[in-house]
Amino acid sequence: MNGHNDAVDDVLAAFSDHLEHGTPRPPLDHLDSHNRQLAENLMRLMETGQRIDPSASAPSLEALLAGTEFVDALPPAASTTEAPVLHRVQDVLTDVDPRAEVHVDDEGFVSFGYLDLLARFHPLETDDPWLPDDALRALFDADSYVDLVALVATQTGELLTRVVSRYDVDPTISTAATRPARPAPPALPLALAARAILEYSAPEWGEFGLARAAVDLVDVADLETEIALRVVAEEAKRRYQGDKAVAYRGLVGHEHRLVELITTATRQGEPVDLAAEVDRLARQVA
């Protein structure tokens, strides 16, 4: 909960329009002293994120929140005393899955990558892994390649971690639905949080095959096509960016080519240059 009222929310919405579309800067005269200070802090944070060059190195969390009321939630500026915490986080993440790429960044966070997934683990010198949505949004805006931001409470024994996606901080539209609203992401011990990231983003599936007798009962080609249709439809709806978004949307209507790629890559015989096959597929659907 960030605790500010609708008047501050209205100011921030108007200020966002000012930054993005050049509308007049909203006045603050109607706010009391407390809300005025809060609005000024959040507007300064939004300006910082808006000036960031997406192609440049991502700024540290400390740089983004410097001068705001949220700076007290952060650990001291990067120094030799912070390194043990970062390396402790790095060691835990490395033990979770050796296939993941884990390294300590000079800006004071730990980068965690697997396939096309990129998460950044930010240590907070607190027992509550929380930051306001505006601060989280600034972290995502600073680097469009970041999929997940993980806040690590370093004053807890198991390094309690809250993993946040862009969906958790972006404004959403509520509609009637038969399913309950998505709950807030829970705080988990660091190792469990990292495993949950991998399981959700890159689940492992056991081998599956059809008994010979079943081949006569199932049209395998139709089954392959149906699976490809569902996978492409679901992935094309996700808010991917860059080449990944282009690739999935390009596959819509060309699902049979995905089936051909999988068939080629999994058939027995000579090794297949999968990268070359993927490039060929991308050219076909472009």
MODAUR-V62677 format. One record per pair of residues at least 12 apart in sequence whose C-alpha atoms are under 10 Angstrom apart, sorted by sequence separation. I is the first residue (numbers start at 1). J is the second residue. D is the distance in Angstrom with one decimal. If there is no record, write none. Layout:
BEGIN
I:J:D  I:J:D
END
This chain:
BEGIN
14:26:6.0  15:27:9.4  28:40:8.6  52:64:9.8  62:74:7.0  90:102:6.4  91:103:9.5  100:112:6.7  101:113:5.0  102:114:9.0  109:121:5.6  110:122:6.7  137:149:9.8  150:162:5.5  151:163:6.5  235:247:9.9  236:248:5.1  237:249:8.3  262:274:9.6  265:277:8.4  13:26:9.2  14:27:9.5  61:74:8.1  62:75:8.3  89:102:9.6  90:103:6.5  100:113:5.6  101:114:6.3  108:121:9.2  109:122:4.9  110:123:8.6  136:149:7.7  149:162:8.3  150:163:4.2  151:164:8.1  235:248:6.4  236:249:5.1  261:274:8.6  264:277:8.6  265:278:10.0  11:25:9.2  12:26:8.4  61:75:9.8  62:76:8.4  63:77:9.2  89:103:9.7  90:104:6.8  99:113:9.0  100:114:4.8  101:115:9.1  108:122:7.3  109:123:6.9  136:150:9.8  149:163:5.8  150:164:6.1  168:182:9.4  234:248:9.3  235:249:8.2  236:250:8.6  11:26:6.2  48:63:8.9  49:64:7.2  62:77:6.8  89:104:8.9  99:114:7.1  100:115:8.1  105:120:9.5  107:122:9.9  108:123:8.0  136:151:9.7  148:163:6.6  149:164:5.3  150:165:8.7  168:183:9.8  232:247:9.9  233:248:8.4  236:251:8.3  262:277:9.8  10:26:9.2  11:27:7.8  48:64:6.5  49:65:9.9  61:77:9.6  62:78:8.7  87:103:8.7  98:114:10.0  99:115:9.1  104:120:9.8  148:164:5.7  149:165:6.5  168:184:7.9  232:248:6.4  233:249:8.5  235:251:9.9  236:252:7.6  261:277:6.9  11:28:7.6  47:64:9.8  48:65:8.8  60:77:9.5  86:103:9.2  87:104:7.1  93:110:9.1  97:114:9.4  100:117:9.6  101:118:9.4  102:119:9.8  103:120:10.0  104:121:9.5  147:164:8.8  148:165:4.8  149:166:8.5  168:185:8.3  231:248:9.5  232:249:7.9  235:252:9.9  260:277:10.0  261:278:7.5  45:63:9.8  46:64:9.1  48:66:9.8  60:78:9.2  86:104:6.6  93:111:9.6  94:112:8.8  100:118:10.0  102:120:9.7  147:165:6.3  148:166:7.1  232:250:9.5  233:251:9.0  45:64:6.6  46:65:10.0  86:105:8.9  90:109:9.5  93:112:7.6  120:139:9.7  146:165:9.0  147:166:7.1  148:167:9.7  232:251:6.7  233:252:7.0  261:280:9.5  8:28:9.0  11:31:9.5  44:64:9.4  45:65:6.5  89:109:9.3  90:110:6.5  130:150:9.6  131:151:8.0  146:166:9.0  147:167:9.8  164:184:9.1  165:185:9.3  232:252:6.5  233:253:9.6  258:278:9.3  261:281:7.6  7:28:9.7  44:65:9.0  45:66:8.4  83:104:8.8  89:110:7.3  90:111:8.5  129:150:8.5  130:151:6.7  164:185:7.0  232:253:9.2  260:281:9.4  44:66:9.5  45:67:8.7  86:108:7.4  87:109:9.9  90:112:8.7  129:151:5.2  130:152:8.6  162:184:9.7  163:185:6.8  164:186:9.6  229:251:9.3  232:254:9.3  233:255:9.4  7:30:8.7  8:31:7.8  42:65:9.3  44:67:8.4  45:68:7.4  83:106:9.8  85:108:9.9  86:109:6.9  87:110:8.4  128:151:8.9  129:152:5.6  130:153:8.3  162:185:6.7  163:186:7.9  228:251:9.7  229:252:8.0  232:255:7.1  258:281:7.8  7:31:7.4  15:39:9.8  19:43:9.9  41:65:9.0  44:68:7.8  85:109:9.9  86:110:6.6  128:152:8.3  129:153:4.9  161:185:9.9  162:186:6.2  163:187:7.5  228:252:9.8  229:253:8.5  231:255:9.1  257:281:7.0  11:36:9.7  41:66:9.7  43:68:9.7  83:108:8.4  127:152:8.8  128:153:5.7  129:154:8.6  140:165:8.7  141:166:9.5  161:186:8.3  162:187:4.5  163:188:8.6  229:254:9.0  230:255:9.3  257:282:9.8  41:67:7.5  42:68:7.3  82:108:8.1  83:109:10.0  119:145:9.2  120:146:7.3  126:152:8.5  127:153:5.1  128:154:8.9  129:155:9.7  140:166:6.9  160:186:9.6  161:187:5.1  162:188:6.5  228:254:9.5  229:255:5.9  232:258:9.0  8:35:6.6  12:39:7.1  15:42:10.0  16:43:8.6  19:46:8.6  41:68:5.1  42:69:8.8  118:145:7.0  119:146:6.0  120:147:8.4  121:148:8.6  122:149:7.5  123:150:8.5  124:151:6.7  125:152:8.4  126:153:5.2  127:154:6.7  128:155:8.3  129:156:9.7  139:166:9.7  160:187:5.9  161:188:5.2  162:189:8.8  163:190:9.7  228:255:5.7  229:256:8.5  254:281:9.8  257:284:8.5  7:35:8.4  8:36:7.9  11:39:7.4  12:40:9.4  15:43:7.2  19:47:7.6  40:68:8.7  41:69:6.8  42:70:9.5  78:106:8.2  93:121:9.7  117:145:8.7  118:146:5.3  119:147:5.8  120:148:6.5  121:149:6.2  122:150:6.1  123:151:6.1  124:152:5.7  125:153:6.1  126:154:6.1  127:155:4.9  128:156:8.4  136:164:8.2  137:165:9.7  159:187:9.6  160:188:5.2  161:189:5.8  162:190:8.6  227:255:9.3  228:256:7.5  257:285:8.5  7:36:9.8  11:40:9.8  41:70:8.8  78:107:7.3  79:108:9.0  116:145:9.3  117:146:7.9  118:147:5.4  119:148:4.5  120:149:5.1  121:150:4.5  122:151:5.1  123:152:4.7  124:153:5.1  125:154:5.3  126:155:5.3  127:156:5.5  136:165:9.2  137:166:7.5  140:169:9.4  159:188:8.2  160:189:4.4  161:190:5.3  226:255:9.0  228:257:9.3  229:258:9.4  4:34:9.6  5:35:8.1  8:38:8.0  9:39:8.5  12:42:7.8  16:46:7.8  20:50:8.6  38:68:8.5  77:107:9.5  78:108:6.0  116:146:10.0  117:147:6.4  118:148:6.6  119:149:5.7  120:150:5.9  121:151:5.9  122:152:5.9  123:153:6.2  124:154:5.9  125:155:6.1  126:156:7.8  127:157:9.3  129:159:9.1  136:166:8.5  158:188:8.5  159:189:5.6  160:190:5.7  161:191:8.8  163:193:7.1  225:255:7.0  226:256:9.7  228:258:6.8  229:259:9.7  251:281:9.1  254:284:9.0  255:285:9.7  4:35:7.2  8:39:6.1  12:43:6.9  15:46:8.7  16:47:9.1  19:50:7.5  37:68:9.4  38:69:7.7  77:108:8.3  78:109:9.6  90:121:9.2  116:147:9.1  117:148:8.3  118:149:8.9  119:150:7.1  120:151:8.5  121:152:6.6  122:153:8.8  123:154:6.2  124:155:8.2  125:156:9.3  128:159:9.9  129:160:6.8  130:161:9.0  131:162:9.9  133:164:9.9  137:168:9.4  158:189:5.1  159:190:5.4  160:191:9.1  161:192:8.8  162:193:7.5  163:194:8.7  224:255:9.6  225:256:6.4  228:259:6.6  250:281:10.0  251:282:8.6  254:285:6.9  7:39:9.5  8:40:9.7  11:43:9.0  15:47:9.4  19:51:9.8  37:69:9.0  89:121:8.1  122:154:9.8  123:155:9.7  127:159:8.6  128:160:7.7  129:161:6.0  130:162:7.3  136:168:9.4  137:169:6.3  157:189:8.7  158:190:6.6  159:191:8.6  160:192:9.4  161:193:6.5  224:256:8.7  225:257:9.6  227:259:9.0  250:282:8.1  253:285:9.1  75:108:9.8  89:122:9.4  113:146:9.7  127:160:7.8  128:161:8.6  129:162:5.8  130:163:9.8  136:169:7.1  137:170:7.5  156:189:9.1  158:191:8.4  160:193:8.5  161:194:8.9  163:196:9.4  225:258:8.8  226:259:9.9  250:283:9.8  251:284:9.3  252:285:8.8  4:38:8.0  8:42:9.5  12:46:8.9  16:50:9.5  89:123:8.5  113:147:9.8  126:160:9.9  127:161:9.9  128:162:9.0  129:163:9.1  130:164:9.9  135:169:9.6  136:170:9.8  153:187:9.5  158:192:9.8  159:193:10.0  163:197:8.2  224:258:9.5  225:259:6.6  228:262:9.9  247:281:9.2  248:282:9.5  250:284:9.1  251:285:6.1  4:39:8.9  86:121:9.0  111:146:9.6  124:159:9.8  133:168:8.5  134:169:7.9  152:187:9.1  221:256:9.8  224:259:6.5  225:260:9.8  247:282:6.6  250:285:5.4  251:286:8.6  86:122:8.7  112:148:9.5  123:159:9.0  133:169:5.6  134:170:9.6  151:187:9.1  152:188:9.5  153:189:9.5  224:260:9.7  246:282:9.2  247:283:9.6  249:285:9.1  250:286:6.1  86:123:7.4  124:161:9.8  132:169:9.2  133:170:8.5  150:187:9.8  152:189:8.9  153:190:9.2  248:285:9.5  249:286:9.5  85:123:7.7  111:149:9.8  112:150:10.0  123:161:9.1  152:190:7.3  221:259:8.8  224:262:9.6  247:285:7.8  85:124:10.0  111:150:10.0  122:161:9.4  151:190:9.5  224:263:9.5  243:282:9.8  246:285:9.6  247:286:7.7  85:125:9.9  110:150:9.5  121:161:8.6  150:190:9.2  246:286:8.2  82:123:9.2  109:150:9.7  121:162:9.5  109:151:9.8  121:163:8.6  120:163:9.4  150:193:8.6  63:107:9.1  119:163:8.9  150:194:9.1  60:105:9.3  62:107:8.7  119:164:9.5  60:106:8.7  61:107:8.0  62:108:8.5  119:165:9.3  58:105:9.9  59:106:9.9  60:107:4.9  61:108:7.8  75:122:9.8  59:107:6.6  60:108:6.3  61:109:8.3  74:122:9.4  75:123:7.3  76:124:9.4  58:107:7.9  59:108:9.3  60:109:7.6  74:123:7.8  75:124:5.6  76:125:8.2  148:197:8.8  57:107:9.1  74:124:5.1  75:125:4.7  73:124:6.5  74:125:5.7  75:126:8.1  72:124:9.7  73:125:6.6  74:126:7.7  72:125:9.0  73:126:6.7  72:126:9.6  73:127:9.9  73:128:9.3  73:129:9.4  73:130:8.7  74:131:9.6  129:186:10.0  130:187:9.3  73:131:8.0  129:187:7.3  128:187:8.7  129:188:9.8  61:122:7.5  70:131:7.8  60:122:9.1  61:123:9.4  70:132:8.2  61:124:9.7  89:152:8.6  70:135:8.3  89:154:9.3  88:154:9.9  68:135:9.9  92:159:9.7  86:154:9.7  85:154:7.4  121:190:9.5  65:135:7.2  89:159:8.2  64:135:7.8  88:159:9.6  64:136:10.0  167:239:9.2  65:138:9.2  121:194:9.8  166:239:9.6  61:135:8.7  64:138:7.4  65:139:9.9  85:159:9.9  61:136:9.4  64:139:7.8  119:194:9.4  61:138:9.2  61:139:7.3  64:142:9.0  119:197:8.7  60:139:8.7  74:153:9.9  75:154:9.0  59:139:8.5  117:197:9.2  58:139:8.5  117:198:8.8  58:140:9.8  60:142:9.6  112:194:8.8  58:141:9.7  59:142:7.2  114:197:9.9  58:142:6.0  59:143:8.9  114:198:7.9  117:201:7.3  49:134:9.9  57:142:8.8  58:143:6.1  113:198:9.7  116:201:9.3  117:202:8.5  49:135:9.2  52:138:9.5  56:142:9.0  57:143:8.2  58:144:9.8  115:201:9.5  116:202:9.4  54:141:8.0  55:142:9.3  56:143:8.5  114:201:9.1  115:202:8.2  46:134:7.5  49:137:8.5  50:138:8.2  53:141:9.7  54:142:6.1  55:143:7.9  58:146:9.9  114:202:8.2  45:134:7.7  46:135:8.4  49:138:5.2  52:141:8.1  53:142:7.5  54:143:5.5  55:144:9.1  42:132:9.9  45:135:7.3  48:138:8.0  49:139:7.6  51:141:9.9  52:142:6.0  53:143:8.5  54:144:6.8  43:134:9.3  46:137:8.7  47:138:9.3  49:140:9.0  50:141:7.6  51:142:8.9  52:143:8.6  54:145:9.0  42:134:7.0  45:137:9.8  46:138:6.7  49:141:6.2  50:142:8.1  42:135:8.3  45:138:7.3  49:142:5.9  147:240:9.3  48:142:9.1  49:143:9.6  96:190:9.6  97:191:9.9  46:141:9.5  96:191:6.3  145:240:9.6  95:191:8.3  96:192:8.4  145:241:8.0  93:190:7.7  94:191:9.5  96:193:9.8  97:194:8.9  144:241:8.0  145:242:8.9  92:190:7.3  93:191:6.5  96:194:7.0  97:195:8.0  100:198:9.1  144:242:9.4  92:191:6.2  93:192:9.7  96:195:6.5  91:191:10.0  92:192:10.0  93:193:9.5  94:194:9.8  89:190:7.8  93:194:6.7  97:198:8.7  89:191:9.1  92:194:9.0  93:195:8.9  96:198:9.3  12:134:9.8  116:244:8.8  1:130:9.5  2:131:8.8  3:132:9.6  1:131:9.3  2:132:5.9  1:132:7.4  2:133:7.8  1:133:8.9  2:134:9.3
END
